Amino acid sequence: MILNCIIVDDNTLQRLATLKRINSHPSLKLSGEFSSALEAKKFLQTTTVNLIFMEVNLPILNGFDLLEIYKNSSEQNKPFIIITSADTSHAFKAFDYNVIDYLEKPTTENRFNDAVTKAVLQAKMAENFQDDNGEHIFVKSNLKKRKIYINEIKWIEALGDYVKLITQDKSFVILSTMKAFENELPKNSFLRIHKSYIINLKKVDRYDSKYVEIEKMKLPLSRTRKTQLSQALDVIVN
């Protein structure tokens, strides 16, 4: 399992040290690094991450203020948090926010890896729970009916009289129209961003005026859908 993560730390040297460890860890993928909580908050409005490494003593907007944006979010939409700080006085308050771990600076590599292991285990447990209890649909592909969990779908694309369904592990070609398929999916999690593409909003890494990016795959975004996409993602994050 790979966790998309960001670093929020105003100390350049500490940020670089954490970045180096993330880049060398097989279970982590860096999505961004920020020197302020304000920058991170803006980024999180358009990008979904699994894990945040964060210093709490930050200028203007501190780390706990940033955590407040997830206070009323469902558990499956909240990223895991690992606090990194030289000030241990914040440790007890940090755990009020259900952080994964609190790393005192300077942090050893072993201690860093232990914290990441906790995050990965928590993510796997959450994924298994969703798989056992999550929403699903049945699709017919290659003359067989297959059970597909909603949370595993990344996007759907049009292929003439067929649609191609892309999941975390496989893709399926299904005899269906985009409209019929769109009607089967939960409206709060999926959005048609183009005549040929429907995306899972929870899988979006980033977007701009022309494209939506999901795991380095750029999907075209219709001009008329940009505002709708932005509003839908705001709901997912908040």
C-alpha positions as a Markdown table, in Angstrom:
| # | Residue | x | y | z |
|---|---|---|---|---|
| 1 | Met | 0.0 | 0.0 | 0.0 |
| 2 | Ile | 1.3 | 3.5 | -1.0 |
| 3 | Leu | 0.2 | 6.5 | 1.0 |
| 4 | Asn | 0.2 | 9.9 | -0.6 |
| 5 | Cys | 1.6 | 12.4 | 1.8 |
| 6 | Ile | 2.6 | 16.0 | 2.4 |
| 7 | Ile | 5.0 | 17.8 | 4.7 |
| 8 | Val | 4.1 | 21.0 | 6.6 |
| 9 | Asp | 7.1 | 22.6 | 8.3 |
| 10 | Asp | 8.5 | 26.1 | 8.3 |
| 11 | Asn | 12.0 | 24.8 | 9.1 |
| 12 | Thr | 13.8 | 24.3 | 5.8 |
| 13 | Leu | 16.3 | 21.8 | 7.1 |
| 14 | Gln | 13.8 | 19.7 | 9.0 |
| 15 | Arg | 11.5 | 19.7 | 5.9 |
| 16 | Leu | 14.4 | 18.5 | 3.7 |
| 17 | Ala | 15.2 | 15.7 | 6.3 |
| 18 | Thr | 11.6 | 14.5 | 6.3 |
| 19 | Leu | 11.5 | 14.7 | 2.5 |
| 20 | Lys | 14.6 | 12.6 | 2.2 |
| 21 | Arg | 13.0 | 9.9 | 4.4 |
| 22 | Ile | 9.7 | 9.9 | 2.5 |
| 23 | Asn | 11.5 | 9.5 | -0.8 |
| 24 | Ser | 13.4 | 6.5 | 0.4 |
| 25 | His | 10.4 | 4.8 | 2.1 |
| 26 | Pro | 8.6 | 2.2 | -0.1 |
| 27 | Ser | 5.2 | 2.9 | 1.3 |
| 28 | Leu | 5.2 | 6.7 | 0.9 |
| 29 | Lys | 4.7 | 9.0 | -2.1 |
| 30 | Leu | 5.3 | 12.8 | -1.7 |
| 31 | Ser | 2.5 | 15.0 | -3.0 |
| 32 | Gly | 3.8 | 18.3 | -1.8 |
| 33 | Glu | 5.8 | 20.2 | 0.8 |
| 34 | Phe | 4.8 | 23.5 | 2.5 |
| 35 | Ser | 6.4 | 26.0 | 4.8 |
| 36 | Ser | 3.0 | 27.2 | 6.2 |
| 37 | Ala | -0.4 | 25.8 | 7.2 |
| 38 | Leu | -2.0 | 28.4 | 4.9 |
| 39 | Glu | -0.2 | 27.0 | 1.8 |
| 40 | Ala | -1.1 | 23.4 | 2.9 |
| 41 | Lys | -4.8 | 24.3 | 3.5 |
| 42 | Lys | -5.0 | 25.8 | 0.0 |
| 43 | Phe | -3.5 | 22.6 | -1.5 |
| 44 | Leu | -5.8 | 20.3 | 0.4 |
| 45 | Gln | -8.8 | 22.1 | -1.0 |
| 46 | Thr | -8.0 | 20.5 | -4.4 |
| 47 | Thr | -5.9 | 17.5 | -3.5 |
| 48 | Thr | -6.6 | 14.4 | -1.5 |
| 49 | Val | -3.8 | 13.0 | 0.6 |
| 50 | Asn | -3.5 | 10.0 | 3.0 |
| 51 | Leu | -0.9 | 11.2 | 5.4 |
| 52 | Ile | 0.4 | 14.6 | 6.7 |
| 53 | Phe | 3.7 | 15.1 | 8.4 |
| 54 | Met | 3.2 | 18.4 | 10.3 |
| 55 | Glu | 5.0 | 20.7 | 12.7 |
| 56 | Val | 2.4 | 22.4 | 15.0 |
| 57 | Asn | 4.4 | 25.6 | 15.8 |
| 58 | Leu | 3.7 | 27.4 | 12.5 |
| 59 | Pro | 3.3 | 31.1 | 11.8 |
| 60 | Ile | -0.1 | 32.8 | 11.4 |
| 61 | Leu | -2.1 | 29.5 | 11.2 |
| 62 | Asn | -0.7 | 26.8 | 13.4 |
| 63 | Gly | -1.0 | 23.0 | 12.9 |
| 64 | Phe | -4.0 | 22.6 | 15.2 |
| 65 | Asp | -5.9 | 25.2 | 13.2 |
| 66 | Leu | -5.2 | 23.2 | 10.1 |
| 67 | Leu | -6.5 | 20.0 | 11.7 |
| 68 | Glu | -9.8 | 21.8 | 12.5 |
| 69 | Ile | -10.8 | 21.6 | 8.8 |
| 70 | Tyr | -11.2 | 17.9 | 9.3 |
| 71 | Lys | -13.1 | 18.1 | 12.5 |
| 72 | Asn | -16.5 | 17.3 | 11.0 |
| 73 | Ser | -15.3 | 15.1 | 8.2 |
| 74 | Ser | -16.1 | 11.4 | 8.0 |
| 75 | Glu | -13.3 | 9.1 | 9.1 |
| 76 | Gln | -12.7 | 7.8 | 5.6 |
| 77 | Asn | -12.1 | 11.4 | 4.3 |
| 78 | Lys | -9.6 | 12.3 | 7.0 |
| 79 | Pro | -5.8 | 12.0 | 6.3 |
| 80 | Phe | -3.7 | 10.4 | 8.9 |
| 81 | Ile | -1.5 | 12.9 | 10.9 |
| 82 | Ile | 2.0 | 12.5 | 12.2 |
| 83 | Ile | 3.1 | 15.5 | 14.3 |
| 84 | Thr | 6.8 | 16.4 | 14.2 |
| 85 | Ser | 7.9 | 19.0 | 16.8 |
| 86 | Ala | 10.7 | 19.8 | 19.2 |
| 87 | Asp | 8.1 | 21.1 | 21.7 |
| 88 | Thr | 6.7 | 18.2 | 23.6 |
| 89 | Ser | 4.2 | 20.4 | 25.4 |
| 90 | His | 1.8 | 19.9 | 22.5 |
| 91 | Ala | 1.9 | 16.1 | 22.6 |
| 92 | Phe | -1.3 | 15.6 | 24.7 |
| 93 | Lys | -3.3 | 18.1 | 22.7 |
| 94 | Ala | -2.1 | 16.4 | 19.5 |
| 95 | Phe | -3.6 | 13.1 | 20.5 |
| 96 | Asp | -7.0 | 14.8 | 21.1 |
| 97 | Tyr | -7.0 | 15.0 | 17.3 |
| 98 | Asn | -6.4 | 11.3 | 17.0 |
| 99 | Val | -3.0 | 11.7 | 15.4 |
| 100 | Ile | -1.1 | 8.5 | 14.4 |
| 101 | Asp | 2.1 | 9.5 | 16.2 |
| 102 | Tyr | 4.0 | 12.4 | 17.7 |
| 103 | Leu | 7.7 | 12.6 | 16.7 |
| 104 | Glu | 10.0 | 14.7 | 18.8 |
| 105 | Lys | 12.7 | 16.5 | 16.8 |
| 106 | Pro | 15.3 | 15.6 | 16.0 |
| 107 | Thr | 13.8 | 12.3 | 14.9 |
| 108 | Thr | 15.7 | 9.1 | 14.3 |
| 109 | Glu | 15.1 | 7.0 | 11.2 |
| 110 | Asn | 13.9 | 4.0 | 13.2 |
| 111 | Arg | 11.3 | 6.2 | 15.1 |
| 112 | Phe | 10.2 | 7.7 | 11.7 |
| 113 | Asn | 9.7 | 4.2 | 10.2 |
| 114 | Asp | 7.8 | 3.1 | 13.3 |
| 115 | Ala | 5.3 | 6.0 | 12.9 |
| 116 | Val | 4.9 | 5.3 | 9.1 |
| 117 | Thr | 4.2 | 1.6 | 9.9 |
| 118 | Lys | 1.4 | 2.6 | 12.3 |
| 119 | Ala | -0.1 | 4.8 | 9.5 |
| 120 | Val | 0.1 | 2.0 | 6.9 |
| 121 | Leu | -1.5 | -0.5 | 9.3 |
| 122 | Gln | -4.3 | 1.9 | 10.1 |
| 123 | Ala | -4.9 | 2.5 | 6.4 |
| 124 | Lys | -5.0 | -1.2 | 5.7 |
| 125 | Met | -7.5 | -1.7 | 8.5 |
| 126 | Ala | -9.7 | 1.1 | 7.2 |
| 127 | Glu | -9.5 | -0.3 | 3.6 |
| 128 | Asn | -10.4 | -3.8 | 4.8 |
| 129 | Phe | -13.4 | -2.5 | 6.8 |
| 130 | Gln | -14.7 | -0.5 | 3.7 |
| 131 | Asp | -14.2 | -3.6 | 1.5 |
| 132 | Asp | -16.3 | -5.7 | 3.9 |
| 133 | Asn | -19.0 | -3.2 | 4.4 |
| 134 | Gly | -18.7 | -0.9 | 1.4 |
| 135 | Glu | -21.0 | -0.2 | -1.4 |
| 136 | His | -20.6 | -2.2 | -4.6 |
| 137 | Ile | -22.1 | -2.8 | -8.0 |
| 138 | Phe | -22.2 | -5.9 | -10.3 |
| 139 | Val | -21.0 | -5.5 | -13.9 |
| 140 | Lys | -21.0 | -7.9 | -16.7 |
| 141 | Ser | -17.6 | -8.2 | -18.5 |
| 142 | Asn | -16.4 | -11.1 | -20.7 |
| 143 | Leu | -19.7 | -12.9 | -20.1 |
| 144 | Lys | -19.1 | -12.9 | -16.4 |
| 145 | Lys | -20.8 | -11.0 | -13.6 |
| 146 | Arg | -18.2 | -9.3 | -11.4 |
| 147 | Lys | -18.6 | -7.5 | -8.0 |
| 148 | Ile | -16.9 | -4.1 | -8.0 |
| 149 | Tyr | -16.5 | -2.1 | -4.8 |
| 150 | Ile | -17.3 | 1.5 | -5.4 |
| 151 | Asn | -14.3 | 2.8 | -3.4 |
| 152 | Glu | -12.0 | 0.9 | -5.8 |
| 153 | Ile | -13.2 | 2.6 | -8.9 |
| 154 | Lys | -10.8 | 5.4 | -10.2 |
| 155 | Trp | -12.6 | 6.5 | -13.3 |
| 156 | Ile | -14.9 | 5.4 | -16.2 |
| 157 | Glu | -14.3 | 6.3 | -19.8 |
| 158 | Ala | -16.5 | 5.9 | -23.0 |
| 159 | Leu | -15.5 | 3.4 | -25.7 |
| 160 | Gly | -18.2 | 3.6 | -28.4 |
| 161 | Asp | -21.0 | 1.3 | -27.4 |
| 162 | Tyr | -19.0 | 0.2 | -24.3 |
| 163 | Val | -17.5 | 1.8 | -21.2 |
| 164 | Lys | -14.1 | 1.0 | -19.7 |
| 165 | Leu | -14.1 | 0.8 | -15.9 |
| 166 | Ile | -10.7 | 1.5 | -14.3 |
| 167 | Thr | -10.2 | 0.2 | -10.7 |
| 168 | Gln | -7.2 | 0.0 | -8.4 |
| 169 | Asp | -6.0 | -3.3 | -9.8 |
| 170 | Lys | -7.8 | -4.0 | -13.1 |
| 171 | Ser | -9.9 | -2.6 | -15.9 |
| 172 | Phe | -13.1 | -3.9 | -17.3 |
| 173 | Val | -14.9 | -3.3 | -20.7 |
| 174 | Ile | -18.6 | -3.3 | -20.2 |
| 175 | Leu | -21.5 | -3.1 | -22.6 |
| 176 | Ser | -23.3 | 0.1 | -21.3 |
| 177 | Thr | -23.8 | 3.8 | -22.0 |
| 178 | Met | -22.1 | 6.4 | -19.9 |
| 179 | Lys | -25.5 | 7.8 | -18.8 |
| 180 | Ala | -26.7 | 4.4 | -17.6 |
| 181 | Phe | -23.4 | 3.8 | -15.7 |
| 182 | Glu | -23.5 | 7.4 | -14.2 |
| 183 | Asn | -27.0 | 6.6 | -12.8 |
| 184 | Glu | -25.6 | 3.6 | -10.9 |
| 185 | Leu | -22.9 | 5.5 | -9.1 |
| 186 | Pro | -23.4 | 7.6 | -5.9 |
| 187 | Lys | -23.7 | 11.2 | -6.9 |
| 188 | Asn | -21.7 | 12.5 | -3.9 |
| 189 | Ser | -18.6 | 10.5 | -4.9 |
| 190 | Phe | -18.6 | 10.6 | -8.7 |
| 191 | Leu | -18.8 | 13.3 | -11.3 |
| 192 | Arg | -18.9 | 13.4 | -15.1 |
| 193 | Ile | -16.1 | 15.8 | -15.9 |
| 194 | His | -16.2 | 15.3 | -19.7 |
| 195 | Lys | -18.6 | 13.6 | -22.2 |
| 196 | Ser | -16.2 | 10.7 | -22.1 |
| 197 | Tyr | -15.1 | 10.6 | -18.5 |
| 198 | Ile | -16.6 | 10.0 | -15.1 |
| 199 | Ile | -14.3 | 10.2 | -12.1 |
| 200 | Asn | -14.2 | 9.1 | -8.5 |
| 201 | Leu | -13.8 | 12.4 | -6.6 |
| 202 | Lys | -11.9 | 10.7 | -3.8 |
| 203 | Lys | -9.2 | 9.6 | -6.2 |
| 204 | Val | -8.3 | 13.0 | -7.5 |
| 205 | Asp | -4.7 | 14.1 | -6.9 |
| 206 | Arg | -4.9 | 17.5 | -8.5 |
| 207 | Tyr | -6.6 | 19.5 | -11.3 |
| 208 | Asp | -6.3 | 22.6 | -13.3 |
| 209 | Ser | -8.4 | 24.4 | -16.0 |
| 210 | Lys | -7.9 | 21.6 | -18.5 |
| 211 | Tyr | -7.1 | 18.3 | -16.8 |
| 212 | Val | -7.9 | 16.2 | -13.7 |
| 213 | Glu | -5.0 | 14.1 | -12.5 |
| 214 | Ile | -5.5 | 10.6 | -10.9 |
| 215 | Glu | -2.3 | 8.7 | -10.2 |
| 216 | Lys | -0.4 | 10.6 | -12.9 |
| 217 | Met | -3.1 | 10.0 | -15.5 |
| 218 | Lys | -4.4 | 13.2 | -16.9 |
| 219 | Leu | -8.1 | 13.1 | -17.8 |
| 220 | Pro | -9.7 | 16.0 | -19.9 |
| 221 | Leu | -11.9 | 18.4 | -18.0 |
| 222 | Ser | -14.7 | 20.2 | -19.8 |
| 223 | Arg | -14.7 | 24.0 | -19.3 |
| 224 | Thr | -18.3 | 23.9 | -18.2 |
| 225 | Arg | -17.5 | 21.3 | -15.4 |
| 226 | Lys | -14.7 | 23.1 | -13.7 |
| 227 | Thr | -16.8 | 25.0 | -11.2 |
| 228 | Gln | -18.9 | 21.9 | -10.4 |
| 229 | Leu | -15.7 | 19.9 | -9.9 |
| 230 | Ser | -14.3 | 22.5 | -7.5 |
| 231 | Gln | -17.5 | 22.6 | -5.5 |
| 232 | Ala | -17.7 | 18.8 | -5.3 |
| 233 | Leu | -14.1 | 18.5 | -4.1 |
| 234 | Asp | -14.7 | 21.2 | -1.4 |
| 235 | Val | -17.5 | 18.9 | 0.0 |
| 236 | Ile | -15.2 | 15.9 | -0.1 |
| 237 | Val | -12.4 | 17.7 | 1.8 |
| 238 | Asn | -14.6 | 19.4 | 4.3 |
